[in-house]
Amino acid sequence: MELTFHHLVPKSQHKRSWCRQRFDRDQRNRGIDVCRDCHSAFHRFVSEAELARSYHTVELLLAHPEIRTFVTWVSTQSGRHRTAPPRRR
């Protein structure tokens, strides 16, 4: 399965003053390669501002209950087709 790059601090937050004060340039540009399904789930379950403030490491992302549940589930799938993360209610 093809991987996509996920910025741990979303690029949409890089120019905000609180982001520049909290993270240096290298920290703002760090990221991970993840499958498209997991990448979509990160952005579906958490806003970009919240990703930057509270979920800017792999450990913090996996501590989020919905993300952890989804990543665990998608890892059991065959990977041959895209899976859609369940919508919030």
SERODREN-935916 format. One record per atom (N, C-alpha, C): x, y negated, z. Coordinates in nm, 4 decimals, padded with zeros to 6 digits. Example, Ala and Ser with C-alpha at 12.3 -4.5 7.8 and 13.67 -1.06 7.14 Angstrom:
2
+----------+----------+----------+
:     east :    north :       up :
+----------+----------+----------+
:  01.3190 :  00.5690 :  00.7800 :
:  01.2300 :  00.4500 :  00.7800 :
:  01.3200 :  00.3300 :  00.7800 :
:  01.2850 :  00.2250 :  00.7080 :
:  01.3670 :  00.1060 :  00.7140 :
:  01.2900 : -00.0030 :  00.7870 :
+----------+----------+----------+
//
This chain:
89
+----------+----------+----------+
:     east :    north :       up :
+----------+----------+----------+
:  00.0845 :  00.1177 :  00.0000 :
:  00.0000 :  00.0000 :  00.0000 :
:  00.0894 : -00.1245 :  00.0000 :
:  00.0513 : -00.2215 : -00.0770 :
:  00.1272 : -00.3454 : -00.0849 :
:  00.1109 : -00.4264 :  00.0432 :
:  00.2195 : -00.4895 :  00.0873 :
:  00.2162 : -00.5687 :  00.2093 :
:  00.2099 : -00.7178 :  00.1780 :
:  00.1542 : -00.7945 :  00.2724 :
:  00.1489 : -00.9397 :  00.2602 :
:  00.2232 : -01.0007 :  00.3785 :
:  00.2668 : -01.1251 :  00.3626 :
:  00.3418 : -01.1933 :  00.4679 :
:  00.2451 : -01.2754 :  00.5518 :
:  00.2465 : -01.2521 :  00.6820 :
:  00.1626 : -01.3271 :  00.7752 :
:  00.2522 : -01.4180 :  00.8589 :
:  00.2337 : -01.5501 :  00.8455 :
:  00.3062 : -01.6444 :  00.9311 :
:  00.2497 : -01.6325 :  01.0719 :
:  00.3355 : -01.6101 :  01.1692 :
:  00.2878 : -01.5980 :  01.3072 :
:  00.2318 : -01.7308 :  01.3569 :
:  00.2856 : -01.8415 :  01.3065 :
:  00.2271 : -01.9734 :  01.3284 :
:  00.1754 : -02.0156 :  01.1907 :
:  00.0424 : -02.0146 :  01.1700 :
: -00.0120 : -02.0436 :  01.0371 :
:  00.0377 : -02.1766 :  00.9799 :
:  00.0644 : -02.1758 :  00.8500 :
:  00.1191 : -02.2936 :  00.7830 :
:  00.0272 : -02.4142 :  00.7964 :
: -00.1017 : -02.3929 :  00.8078 :
: -00.1957 : -02.5046 :  00.8213 :
: -00.1729 : -02.5824 :  00.9508 :
: -00.1011 : -02.5240 :  01.0451 :
: -00.0773 : -02.5887 :  01.1750 :
:  00.0607 : -02.6534 :  01.1845 :
:  00.1481 : -02.6307 :  01.0881 :
:  00.2871 : -02.6752 :  01.0957 :
:  00.3032 : -02.8257 :  01.1090 :
:  00.2169 : -02.9053 :  01.0493 :
:  00.2335 : -03.0509 :  01.0539 :
:  00.1699 : -03.1150 :  01.1769 :
:  00.0977 : -03.0409 :  01.2532 :
:  00.0332 : -03.0959 :  01.3735 :
:  00.1398 : -03.1252 :  01.4789 :
:  00.1219 : -03.2361 :  01.5480 :
:  00.2255 : -03.2800 :  01.6437 :
:  00.2461 : -03.1782 :  01.7558 :
:  00.1380 : -03.1189 :  01.8081 :
:  00.1546 : -03.0218 :  01.9166 :
:  00.2349 : -02.9012 :  01.8688 :
:  00.2172 : -02.8650 :  01.7423 :
:  00.2890 : -02.7497 :  01.6862 :
:  00.4376 : -02.7820 :  01.6702 :
:  00.4680 : -02.9008 :  01.6211 :
:  00.6079 : -02.9419 :  01.6037 :
:  00.6795 : -02.9541 :  01.7383 :
:  00.6065 : -02.9943 :  01.8414 :
:  00.6671 : -03.0054 :  01.9746 :
:  00.6905 : -02.8690 :  02.0375 :
:  00.6023 : -02.7776 :  02.0095 :
:  00.6096 : -02.6454 :  02.0726 :
:  00.7035 : -02.5483 :  02.0010 :
:  00.7093 : -02.5553 :  01.8667 :
:  00.7871 : -02.4598 :  01.7883 :
:  00.8890 : -02.5325 :  01.7016 :
:  01.0118 : -02.4810 :  01.6971 :
:  01.1099 : -02.5392 :  01.6052 :
:  01.0836 : -02.4834 :  01.4648 :
:  01.1587 : -02.5318 :  01.3673 :
:  01.1359 : -02.4938 :  01.2280 :
:  01.1443 : -02.3426 :  01.2069 :
:  01.2453 : -02.2787 :  01.2656 :
:  01.2595 : -02.1332 :  01.2504 :
:  01.1403 : -02.0589 :  01.3101 :
:  01.0949 : -02.1026 :  01.4266 :
:  00.9799 : -02.0377 :  01.4901 :
:  00.8542 : -02.0546 :  01.4062 :
:  00.8355 : -02.1719 :  01.3474 :
:  00.7172 : -02.1962 :  01.2639 :
:  00.7179 : -02.1103 :  01.1381 :
:  00.8349 : -02.0744 :  01.0892 :
:  00.8446 : -01.9973 :  00.9649 :
:  00.8564 : -01.8472 :  00.9849 :
:  00.8572 : -01.8008 :  01.1082 :
:  00.8633 : -01.6563 :  01.1335 :
:  00.7332 : -01.5901 :  01.0918 :
:  00.7476 : -01.4648 :  01.0519 :
:  00.6288 : -01.3911 :  01.0125 :
:  00.6554 : -01.2425 :  01.0066 :
:  00.5521 : -01.1702 :  00.9704 :
:  00.5600 : -01.0249 :  00.9613 :
:  00.4933 : -00.9797 :  00.8318 :
:  00.5371 : -00.8669 :  00.7802 :
:  00.4729 : -00.8054 :  00.6647 :
:  00.3678 : -00.7079 :  00.7160 :
:  00.2454 : -00.7279 :  00.6705 :
:  00.1340 : -00.6423 :  00.7131 :
:  00.0487 : -00.6069 :  00.5917 :
: -00.0326 : -00.5044 :  00.6059 :
: -00.1243 : -00.4692 :  00.4969 :
: -00.2307 : -00.5781 :  00.4843 :
: -00.2907 : -00.5867 :  00.3681 :
: -00.3923 : -00.6888 :  00.3417 :
: -00.5080 : -00.6769 :  00.4396 :
: -00.5479 : -00.5549 :  00.4754 :
: -00.6595 : -00.5360 :  00.5680 :
: -00.6311 : -00.5978 :  00.7042 :
: -00.5131 : -00.5722 :  00.7578 :
: -00.4781 : -00.6276 :  00.8889 :
: -00.4651 : -00.7795 :  00.8803 :
: -00.4050 : -00.8293 :  00.7729 :
: -00.3894 : -00.9737 :  00.7550 :
: -00.5272 : -01.0415 :  00.7544 :
: -00.6199 : -00.9846 :  00.6815 :
: -00.7557 : -01.0398 :  00.6773 :
: -00.8213 : -01.0346 :  00.8148 :
: -00.7985 : -00.9264 :  00.8871 :
: -00.8571 : -00.9127 :  01.0207 :
: -00.8046 : -01.0193 :  01.1161 :
: -00.6749 : -01.0488 :  01.1102 :
: -00.6191 : -01.1528 :  01.1979 :
: -00.6963 : -01.2829 :  01.1795 :
: -00.7188 : -01.3199 :  01.0538 :
: -00.7830 : -01.4476 :  01.0248 :
: -00.9349 : -01.4431 :  01.0436 :
: -00.9922 : -01.3253 :  01.0394 :
: -01.1356 : -01.3146 :  01.0641 :
: -01.1663 : -01.3242 :  01.2136 :
: -01.0833 : -01.2627 :  01.2953 :
: -01.1123 : -01.2579 :  01.4382 :
: -01.0647 : -01.3798 :  01.5157 :
: -00.9665 : -01.4525 :  01.4627 :
: -00.9065 : -01.5634 :  01.5375 :
: -00.8857 : -01.6826 :  01.4437 :
: -00.9187 : -01.8033 :  01.4900 :
: -00.8962 : -01.9228 :  01.4080 :
: -00.7462 : -01.9476 :  01.3923 :
: -00.7108 : -02.0272 :  01.2922 :
: -00.5686 : -02.0549 :  01.2692 :
: -00.5064 : -02.1322 :  01.3850 :
: -00.5806 : -02.2258 :  01.4429 :
: -00.5280 : -02.3002 :  01.5578 :
: -00.5037 : -02.2064 :  01.6760 :
: -00.5968 : -02.1152 :  01.6981 :
: -00.5824 : -02.0193 :  01.8082 :
: -00.4682 : -01.9203 :  01.7815 :
: -00.4508 : -01.8817 :  01.6550 :
: -00.3368 : -01.7956 :  01.6210 :
: -00.2064 : -01.8640 :  01.6609 :
: -00.1940 : -01.9927 :  01.6283 :
: -00.0712 : -02.0663 :  01.6601 :
: -00.0529 : -02.0848 :  01.8103 :
: -00.1590 : -02.1148 :  01.8795 :
: -00.1484 : -02.1445 :  02.0227 :
: -00.1338 : -02.0201 :  02.1093 :
: -00.2090 : -01.9167 :  02.0772 :
: -00.2170 : -01.8028 :  02.1692 :
: -00.1702 : -01.6690 :  02.1141 :
: -00.1533 : -01.6578 :  01.9827 :
: -00.1213 : -01.5281 :  01.9226 :
: -00.0059 : -01.5393 :  01.8237 :
:  00.1033 : -01.6025 :  01.8645 :
:  00.2159 : -01.6312 :  01.7751 :
:  00.3292 : -01.5289 :  01.7833 :
:  00.3032 : -01.4122 :  01.8409 :
:  00.3989 : -01.3015 :  01.8379 :
:  00.3220 : -01.1731 :  01.8067 :
:  00.3926 : -01.0708 :  01.7649 :
:  00.3285 : -00.9425 :  01.7363 :
:  00.2633 : -00.8875 :  01.8626 :
:  00.3317 : -00.8997 :  01.9748 :
:  00.2793 : -00.8473 :  02.1006 :
:  00.1493 : -00.9168 :  02.1387 :
:  00.1454 : -01.0501 :  02.1211 :
:  00.0237 : -01.1246 :  02.1544 :
: -00.0897 : -01.0896 :  02.0582 :
: -00.0592 : -01.0723 :  01.9293 :
: -00.1624 : -01.0312 :  01.8335 :
: -00.2238 : -00.8981 :  01.8749 :
: -00.1391 : -00.8022 :  01.9096 :
: -00.1893 : -00.6701 :  01.9464 :
: -00.2570 : -00.6681 :  02.0829 :
: -00.2401 : -00.7736 :  02.1614 :
: -00.3079 : -00.7834 :  02.2901 :
: -00.4530 : -00.8299 :  02.2728 :
: -00.4843 : -00.8885 :  02.1574 :
: -00.6217 : -00.9312 :  02.1296 :
: -00.7066 : -00.8048 :  02.1115 :
: -00.8148 : -00.7887 :  02.1874 :
: -00.8889 : -00.6620 :  02.1841 :
: -00.9457 : -00.6249 :  02.0473 :
: -01.0027 : -00.7195 :  01.9736 :
: -01.0609 : -00.6867 :  01.8430 :
: -00.9527 : -00.6521 :  01.7414 :
: -00.8423 : -00.7248 :  01.7454 :
: -00.7326 : -00.6966 :  01.6525 :
: -00.6715 : -00.5612 :  01.6835 :
: -00.6475 : -00.5339 :  01.8112 :
: -00.5897 : -00.4051 :  01.8502 :
: -00.6799 : -00.2900 :  01.8052 :
: -00.8107 : -00.3023 :  01.8257 :
: -00.9046 : -00.1988 :  01.7856 :
: -00.9029 : -00.1801 :  01.6346 :
: -00.9017 : -00.2906 :  01.5592 :
: -00.9016 : -00.2809 :  01.4140 :
: -00.7727 : -00.2182 :  01.3627 :
: -00.6577 : -00.2629 :  01.4131 :
: -00.5284 : -00.2098 :  01.3682 :
: -00.5200 : -00.0597 :  01.3984 :
: -00.5679 : -00.0199 :  01.5134 :
: -00.5689 :  00.1218 :  01.5488 :
: -00.6562 :  00.2002 :  01.4512 :
: -00.7745 :  00.1479 :  01.4204 :
: -00.8651 :  00.2162 :  01.3288 :
: -00.8078 :  00.2218 :  01.1873 :
: -00.7618 :  00.1073 :  01.1352 :
: -00.7153 :  00.1033 :  00.9956 :
: -00.5921 :  00.1924 :  00.9766 :
: -00.5148 :  00.2123 :  01.0812 :
: -00.3964 :  00.2982 :  01.0687 :
: -00.4341 :  00.4447 :  01.0471 :
: -00.5589 :  00.4803 :  01.0741 :
: -00.6041 :  00.6178 :  01.0522 :
: -00.6653 :  00.6371 :  00.9140 :
: -00.6821 :  00.5293 :  00.8386 :
: -00.7430 :  00.5362 :  00.7055 :
: -00.6384 :  00.5768 :  00.6021 :
: -00.6851 :  00.6197 :  00.4874 :
: -00.5942 :  00.6712 :  00.3852 :
: -00.5086 :  00.5629 :  00.3209 :
: -00.5546 :  00.4376 :  00.3227 :
: -00.4785 :  00.3296 :  00.2627 :
: -00.4975 :  00.3186 :  00.1129 :
: -00.5882 :  00.3961 :  00.0573 :
: -00.6095 :  00.3941 : -00.0871 :
: -00.7071 :  00.2866 : -00.1314 :
: -00.7839 :  00.2346 : -00.0398 :
: -00.8799 :  00.1303 : -00.0751 :
: -00.8838 :  00.0263 :  00.0358 :
: -00.9300 : -00.0912 :  00.0001 :
: -00.9411 : -00.1970 :  00.1004 :
: -01.0562 : -00.1665 :  00.1934 :
: -01.0356 : -00.1936 :  00.3185 :
: -01.1416 : -00.1789 :  00.4175 :
: -01.1755 : -00.3178 :  00.4675 :
: -01.2983 : -00.3421 :  00.4944 :
: -01.3398 : -00.4736 :  00.5415 :
: -01.3518 : -00.4710 :  00.6931 :
: -01.2883 : -00.5666 :  00.7606 :
: -01.3040 : -00.5726 :  00.9050 :
: -01.4500 : -00.6001 :  00.9381 :
: -01.5026 : -00.5433 :  01.0452 :
: -01.6412 : -00.5710 :  01.0819 :
: -01.6583 : -00.7192 :  01.1160 :
: -01.7737 : -00.7725 :  01.0806 :
: -01.8016 : -00.9136 :  01.1084 :
: -01.8385 : -00.9317 :  01.2549 :
: -01.8022 : -01.0500 :  01.3075 :
: -01.8408 : -01.0842 :  01.4456 :
: -01.9904 : -01.1064 :  01.4513 :
: -02.0468 : -01.0772 :  01.5646 :
: -02.1904 : -01.1023 :  01.5834 :
: -02.2120 : -01.2156 :  01.6769 :
+----------+----------+----------+
//
